[in-house]
Every structure is written in structure tokens, then in C-alpha cells.
């Protein structure tokens, strides 16, 4: 939930309270509640998975995935002789492979979401699996393999939300992150920015998280808070530090056969476009920045976009013209949605 890059910590509490007040008012008779339970009118074309090559079943063979060879296994890879699907030694608690989980997808083949796919983004509460869209983006820690399997049974592709840029004290692997990795508060309770310069320490920790996503059957990764270099992180981070870190994340995902999305980080889109398989954007219409995300669509890659404050009549026209997968969501990212 990268609103943390949009709201200064000093104003975050006020903005959140305001958003929640608006949400509670809208639930008592606004136009949004005249739609169906998920905000989609019963005849909305956005609720139907397309039957073109952009369907969620599309898979691409990644040319940039390193070919296997007699080299030292990458960080997070199981030791020789370890059964398939087993977590690597030292895997933090809460990130292991569920018993009986099927083998991961073959390295080199991964899903490539194409422009225009409707999606649902729910990070709060039990996942509402009734939303009729081809793509779901849900919390990787808070949902087990059975949720992913149930969504797959409905023909959905599922993205694993993981915080890749800041420490969260409520995650089961929080003790694995040394104090030296933790910087300033992000503005969200219990969260501190990572020192992303320390790739040697963060790589195995992120690998363990990505292994968890793969073991649960997810198709892709949404790494959050990956533009620390332009925030008050507590570290002297540079744009080059961020590029190195984000490319490391992309490599870890691709080595596991998983797609990965670039979350916001607009300034670095030209440099990172080739490394990421899709984009996740918050409020580009609110800040008049959507043209900066459009290169993903031009490259045949989906842009999953949300607005929190603007109603759909104020952004859907342009979003559709750009080929974005857009909707309005409440700030708490519960099941409610109002798609374009």
C-alpha cells in the first residue's frame, strides 16, 4: 500500500481519517452503493475475462531469465538433495512451503499480464472470491495456498503482495531483519525503511519471501515501497541504489518463474521497463502522471491502476484510452471496488 509515497507522515493520519470518513458516508446512500456488491454493474464488461491472447492463462518464456548451469545456487535456492518445494535452510518463520504443495512452475516460463485485464486488489479482510475478474492481487502472508488454489480453480491469476522496501513488525519473519537494516519510520505504524544498499543481507530475506509466494502457488509478485531513494528513509540512498535493488527483486522473481510488477517509482520507469512484467500504480490521475506509466502498455505489459479520491467519471476516460486496468478503491483496500 504505497500511499506512503504520496502522503507525508505528518499528514498521513489526517488523510487516512478523512478517507475513512468519506468511505463510511458513501456506504449510506452514495451512487457507489447502487452497483453490485463488488462495485461492478451486472452488465459491466469489466467483470468478464477477455477471450483474447490477453487472458490470464497467457504465459511467456522469459528471454532475460538466466539459463541453468553448473554455478553456485542463487540465494534462497535449496541445497543439493533438498526435496522439491522445501524451504531453504534458515528460512524465516511463516515463509515455508505448505505440506503437499505442488511443484513450482519451471524456471523461465512465467505469466505475462497484458493490457486491459480487469483486476481486484484486496489487502484487508478475508478475500472475497466472488469478484468476477481474471486477476487478483492479495497479501502473500495473510493468505494460504488454499486461497490461491481456490482462485486458480475459478480461472484467476493471483499476485502476491509483499512489502519489499520496509520492515514491518507484525510479519512472522520480522525478527530475521537486523536492526542495522531498519531506518526511519515510513509513516505507517510499525514500519521502517530498509537500507537497500545492503543487498547481501536483503537478498536472502527477499528470496525467502518470494519462495513463500511460489510455494503457495502465486503467479506473480507485487513488491511494495520500492522507491525509498526519494523518501526520508534515514539512509543516504541514491537513484542508483534503488535501481540495483529493484533489479535484484526482478531477478529473484524471474528465477522462480514468477512475474513481477513495478510499484509506482515513476521516475525510474524508463530504466526498469525491461526488467518488470507489469506496473501497479496508485493515483496517477490524481497527480496527472498517467502518461508516465503508459510505456508499459506500449510494451504490451499491463498497468494495474487505482484511484482513491477521484470518482470513475473523472479518470476512466483517459485510463481506458491508455489501455490501463483501472478502478476506484477505498484507502483500506478491502473488497469494495468500482471499476472503469
C-alpha positions as CSV (number, residue, x, y, z in Angstrom):
1,X,0.0,0.0,0.0
2,X,2.3,2.6,-1.3
3,X,0.2,5.6,-0.4
4,X,3.1,6.2,2.0
5,X,4.9,7.7,-1.0
6,X,2.0,10.1,-1.6
7,X,1.3,11.3,1.9
8,X,3.8,12.9,4.2
9,X,4.0,11.2,7.6
10,X,2.8,14.4,9.3
11,X,-0.4,14.5,7.3
12,X,-0.9,10.7,7.0
13,X,-3.2,10.3,10.0
14,X,-5.4,13.2,8.9
15,X,-5.6,11.9,5.3
16,X,-6.5,8.4,6.4
17,X,-9.2,9.6,8.8
18,X,-10.7,11.7,6.0
19,X,-10.7,8.8,3.6
20,X,-12.3,6.6,6.1
21,X,-15.0,9.2,6.9
22,X,-15.7,9.6,3.1
23,X,-15.9,5.8,2.8
24,X,-18.3,5.5,5.7
25,X,-20.5,8.3,4.3
26,X,-20.6,6.7,0.9
27,X,-21.8,3.4,2.3
28,X,-25.0,5.0,3.5
29,X,-26.5,6.0,0.1
30,X,-23.9,7.2,-2.4
31,X,-24.0,6.3,-6.0
32,X,-21.3,3.7,-5.4
33,X,-23.7,1.6,-3.4
34,X,-26.1,1.4,-6.4
35,X,-23.7,-1.0,-8.0
36,X,-23.3,-4.7,-7.2
37,X,-21.5,-6.0,-4.1
38,X,-18.1,-5.5,-5.7
39,X,-19.0,-2.2,-7.3
40,X,-19.4,-3.8,-10.7
41,X,-22.8,-3.2,-12.5
42,X,-24.3,-6.6,-13.6
43,X,-23.8,-5.7,-17.2
44,X,-20.3,-4.3,-16.9
45,X,-17.8,-5.6,-19.5
46,X,-15.0,-5.1,-16.9
47,X,-16.3,-8.1,-15.0
48,X,-15.7,-10.5,-17.8
49,X,-12.4,-12.0,-18.6
50,X,-11.3,-11.3,-22.1
51,X,-11.1,-14.1,-24.6
52,X,-8.1,-12.7,-26.5
53,X,-4.4,-13.5,-26.0
54,X,-4.6,-11.2,-23.0
55,X,-6.4,-13.8,-21.0
56,X,-4.8,-14.7,-17.6
57,X,-3.7,-18.0,-19.0
58,X,-1.1,-16.4,-21.3
59,X,2.4,-17.4,-20.4
60,X,5.6,-16.2,-21.9
61,X,9.1,-17.7,-22.0
62,X,11.3,-15.1,-20.5
63,X,14.4,-14.3,-22.6
64,X,16.1,-12.5,-19.7
65,X,15.9,-15.4,-17.3
66,X,19.4,-16.8,-16.6
67,X,19.9,-20.3,-18.0
68,X,20.6,-23.0,-15.5
69,X,24.2,-24.1,-15.3
70,X,26.8,-25.6,-13.0
71,X,27.1,-22.4,-11.0
72,X,26.6,-21.8,-7.3
73,X,22.8,-21.8,-6.5
74,X,21.3,-18.3,-6.0
75,X,20.5,-17.0,-2.6
76,X,17.3,-18.7,-1.3
77,X,17.7,-21.8,-3.5
78,X,17.5,-25.2,-1.8
79,X,20.7,-27.0,-1.1
80,X,21.6,-30.0,-3.4
81,X,19.5,-33.0,-2.3
82,X,16.7,-30.9,-0.8
83,X,13.3,-32.2,-1.8
84,X,11.4,-30.0,-4.4
85,X,9.3,-27.4,-2.7
86,X,11.2,-27.4,0.6
87,X,12.2,-24.1,2.1
88,X,15.9,-23.3,2.1
89,X,17.9,-23.6,5.4
90,X,17.4,-20.6,7.6
91,X,14.1,-19.7,6.0
92,X,12.3,-17.2,8.4
93,X,9.2,-18.5,10.2
94,X,6.0,-18.1,8.3
95,X,7.6,-18.4,4.9
96,X,7.9,-22.2,4.5
97,X,6.3,-24.5,1.9
98,X,2.8,-25.8,2.9
99,X,2.7,-29.6,3.1
100,X,1.6,-31.2,-0.1
101,X,2.1,-28.1,-2.2
102,X,2.6,-28.9,-5.9
103,X,6.0,-28.4,-7.6
104,X,6.7,-24.8,-8.6
105,X,6.5,-23.7,-12.3
106,X,9.5,-24.4,-14.4
107,X,12.1,-21.7,-14.4
108,X,12.0,-19.5,-17.5
109,X,8.2,-19.7,-18.1
110,X,6.1,-17.1,-16.4
111,X,2.8,-15.3,-16.8
112,X,2.8,-12.0,-18.7
113,X,-0.3,-9.9,-17.9
114,X,-1.4,-8.0,-20.9
115,X,-3.1,-4.6,-21.1
116,X,-6.7,-4.3,-20.2
117,X,-7.1,-7.3,-17.8
118,X,-9.7,-6.4,-15.1
119,X,-8.4,-7.0,-11.6
120,X,-9.2,-7.0,-7.9
121,X,-6.8,-5.7,-5.2
122,X,-7.7,-6.7,-1.7
123,X,-5.2,-6.5,1.2
124,X,-7.7,-6.1,4.0
125,X,-10.0,-8.8,5.4
126,X,-10.9,-12.3,4.1
127,X,-10.6,-12.4,0.3
128,X,-14.0,-12.1,-1.4
129,X,-13.6,-14.7,-4.1
130,X,-16.8,-13.8,-5.8
131,X,-15.5,-10.8,-7.8
132,X,-15.6,-11.9,-11.4
133,X,-12.3,-10.7,-12.7
134,X,-9.3,-12.6,-14.2
135,X,-6.6,-11.2,-11.8
136,X,-6.5,-10.9,-8.0
137,X,-3.8,-9.1,-6.0
138,X,-3.8,-10.3,-2.3
139,X,-1.5,-10.3,0.7
140,X,1.1,-13.1,0.5
141,X,1.5,-13.6,4.2
142,X,-2.2,-13.5,5.2
143,X,-3.5,-15.9,2.6
144,X,-2.5,-19.6,2.4
145,X,-2.2,-21.9,-0.5
146,X,-5.8,-23.0,-0.3
147,X,-7.0,-19.4,-1.1
148,X,-4.7,-19.3,-4.2
149,X,-5.8,-22.7,-5.3
150,X,-9.5,-21.8,-4.9
151,X,-8.9,-18.7,-7.1
152,X,-7.0,-20.8,-9.7
153,X,-9.9,-23.2,-9.8
154,X,-12.1,-20.2,-10.9
155,X,-9.6,-19.4,-13.6
156,X,-7.9,-16.5,-11.9
157,X,-4.3,-15.5,-11.8
158,X,-3.1,-14.4,-8.4
159,X,-0.5,-11.7,-7.5
160,X,1.4,-12.0,-4.2
161,X,1.6,-8.6,-2.3
162,X,4.9,-8.4,-0.3
163,X,6.5,-5.4,1.3
164,X,9.9,-5.4,-0.2
165,X,11.1,-2.0,0.9
166,X,10.3,-1.6,4.5
167,X,10.4,-3.6,7.7
168,X,7.0,-4.5,9.3
169,X,7.0,-5.5,13.0
170,X,3.8,-7.6,12.5
171,X,5.1,-10.0,9.9
172,X,6.1,-13.5,11.1
173,X,9.7,-13.1,9.7
174,X,10.3,-9.7,11.3
175,X,13.0,-11.0,13.7
176,X,15.1,-12.0,10.7
177,X,15.8,-8.4,9.7
178,X,18.7,-6.9,11.6
179,X,18.3,-3.5,13.3
180,X,21.0,-2.2,11.0
181,X,18.7,-2.7,8.1
182,X,15.9,-0.6,9.7
183,X,15.8,3.2,9.1
184,X,13.3,5.9,9.6
185,X,9.6,5.3,10.2
186,X,7.6,5.2,6.9
187,X,4.7,7.0,8.5
188,X,2.8,3.7,8.9
189,X,2.7,2.1,12.4
190,X,5.3,-0.5,13.0
191,X,7.2,0.1,9.7
192,X,10.7,1.3,8.9
193,X,12.5,1.8,5.7
194,X,15.1,-0.7,4.6
195,X,18.7,0.2,3.9
196,X,18.5,-1.1,0.3
197,X,22.3,-0.7,-0.2
198,X,22.8,-3.9,1.8
199,X,22.0,-6.3,-1.0
200,X,23.9,-9.1,0.6
201,X,21.7,-9.1,3.6
202,X,18.4,-8.3,2.0
203,X,18.7,-10.7,-1.0
204,X,18.3,-14.0,1.0
205,X,15.5,-12.4,3.1
206,X,13.6,-11.3,0.0
207,X,14.3,-14.7,-1.7
208,X,12.7,-16.4,1.3
209,X,9.6,-14.3,0.9
210,X,9.4,-14.9,-2.8
211,X,9.9,-18.6,-2.2
212,X,6.8,-18.4,0.1
213,X,4.8,-16.8,-2.7
214,X,5.9,-19.5,-5.1
215,X,5.2,-22.3,-2.7
216,X,1.7,-21.1,-2.2
217,X,1.1,-21.2,-5.9
218,X,1.1,-17.4,-6.7
219,X,1.7,-16.4,-10.3
220,X,3.4,-13.0,-9.7
221,X,4.8,-10.6,-7.1
222,X,3.8,-7.1,-6.2
223,X,6.7,-5.6,-4.2
224,X,5.7,-2.6,-2.2
225,X,7.7,0.5,-1.1
226,X,10.4,0.2,-3.7
227,X,11.2,3.9,-4.2
228,X,12.9,4.6,-0.8
229,X,15.6,6.8,-2.5
230,X,13.2,9.7,-2.8
231,X,11.9,9.3,0.7
232,X,13.1,10.3,4.2
233,X,14.5,6.8,4.7
234,X,17.2,7.6,7.3
235,X,19.9,6.5,4.8
236,X,21.7,8.4,2.1
237,X,20.2,6.4,-0.7
238,X,20.6,7.3,-4.4
239,X,18.7,6.5,-7.5
240,X,21.4,4.1,-8.5
241,X,20.9,2.2,-5.2
242,X,17.2,1.9,-6.0
243,X,17.8,0.6,-9.5
244,X,20.2,-2.1,-8.2
245,X,17.7,-3.1,-5.5
246,X,14.7,-3.2,-7.8
247,X,16.6,-5.2,-10.4
248,X,17.6,-7.7,-7.7
249,X,13.9,-8.1,-6.9
250,X,13.1,-8.7,-10.5
251,X,15.8,-11.3,-10.9
252,X,14.7,-13.1,-7.8
253,X,11.1,-13.3,-9.1
254,X,12.1,-14.4,-12.6
255,X,14.4,-17.1,-11.2
256,X,11.3,-18.6,-9.6
257,X,9.2,-18.4,-12.7
258,X,7.2,-15.5,-11.2
259,X,6.1,-12.3,-12.9
260,X,6.8,-9.1,-11.0
261,X,5.3,-5.6,-11.1
262,X,6.9,-2.2,-10.7
263,X,5.0,-0.4,-8.0
264,X,4.9,3.3,-8.7
265,X,8.5,4.5,-8.9
266,X,7.6,6.7,-11.9
267,X,11.0,8.4,-12.3
268,X,12.7,5.0,-13.0
269,X,10.2,3.5,-15.4
270,X,12.4,4.2,-18.5
271,X,15.3,2.4,-16.8
272,X,13.3,-0.5,-15.4
273,X,10.7,-1.2,-18.1
274,X,12.6,-4.1,-19.5
275,X,13.1,-5.7,-16.0
276,X,9.4,-5.8,-14.9
277,X,6.4,-7.6,-16.3
278,X,3.7,-5.1,-15.4
279,X,3.1,-2.0,-13.4
280,X,1.0,-1.3,-10.3
281,X,0.1,2.4,-9.9
282,X,-1.7,4.5,-7.3
283,X,-3.3,7.8,-8.1
284,X,-1.6,8.7,-11.4
285,X,-4.8,10.5,-12.4
286,X,-5.0,12.4,-9.1
287,X,-1.4,13.7,-9.7
288,X,-1.7,13.9,-13.6
289,X,1.1,11.3,-14.1
290,X,-0.6,8.6,-16.1
291,X,1.3,9.4,-19.3
292,X,4.5,8.5,-17.5
293,X,3.2,4.9,-16.8
294,X,2.0,4.4,-20.4
295,X,5.3,2.9,-21.7
296,X,4.3,-0.3,-20.0
297,X,1.2,-0.6,-22.2
298,X,3.2,0.3,-25.3
299,X,5.5,-2.6,-24.4
300,X,2.5,-4.9,-24.2
301,X,2.5,-5.0,-20.4
302,X,-0.5,-4.4,-18.1
303,X,-0.9,-1.4,-15.9
304,X,-3.0,-2.1,-12.8
305,X,-4.2,1.3,-11.6
306,X,-6.3,2.6,-8.7
307,X,-7.6,5.9,-7.6
308,X,-8.8,6.6,-4.0
309,X,-10.3,10.1,-4.2
310,X,-11.5,10.6,-7.7
311,X,-14.7,9.1,-8.9
312,X,-14.6,7.0,-12.0
313,X,-16.2,9.6,-14.2
314,X,-13.1,11.8,-13.6
315,X,-10.4,9.3,-14.7
316,X,-11.9,6.3,-16.5
317,X,-12.0,8.0,-19.9
318,X,-8.3,8.7,-20.1
319,X,-7.4,5.4,-18.3
320,X,-9.3,3.4,-20.9
321,X,-7.7,5.4,-23.8
322,X,-4.2,4.5,-22.3
323,X,-5.2,0.8,-22.0
324,X,-5.0,0.7,-18.2
325,X,-6.8,-1.7,-15.9
326,X,-8.3,0.9,-13.7
327,X,-10.7,1.1,-10.7
328,X,-11.6,3.1,-7.7
329,X,-10.8,1.6,-4.3
330,X,-11.2,2.7,-0.7
331,X,-7.9,3.6,1.1
332,X,-8.1,0.5,3.3
333,X,-8.2,-1.8,0.2
334,X,-11.0,-4.0,1.4
335,X,-13.2,-5.9,-1.1
336,X,-15.1,-2.9,-2.4
337,X,-14.2,-1.8,-5.9
338,X,-15.7,0.4,-8.6
339,X,-14.1,-0.4,-11.9
340,X,-13.9,1.6,-15.1
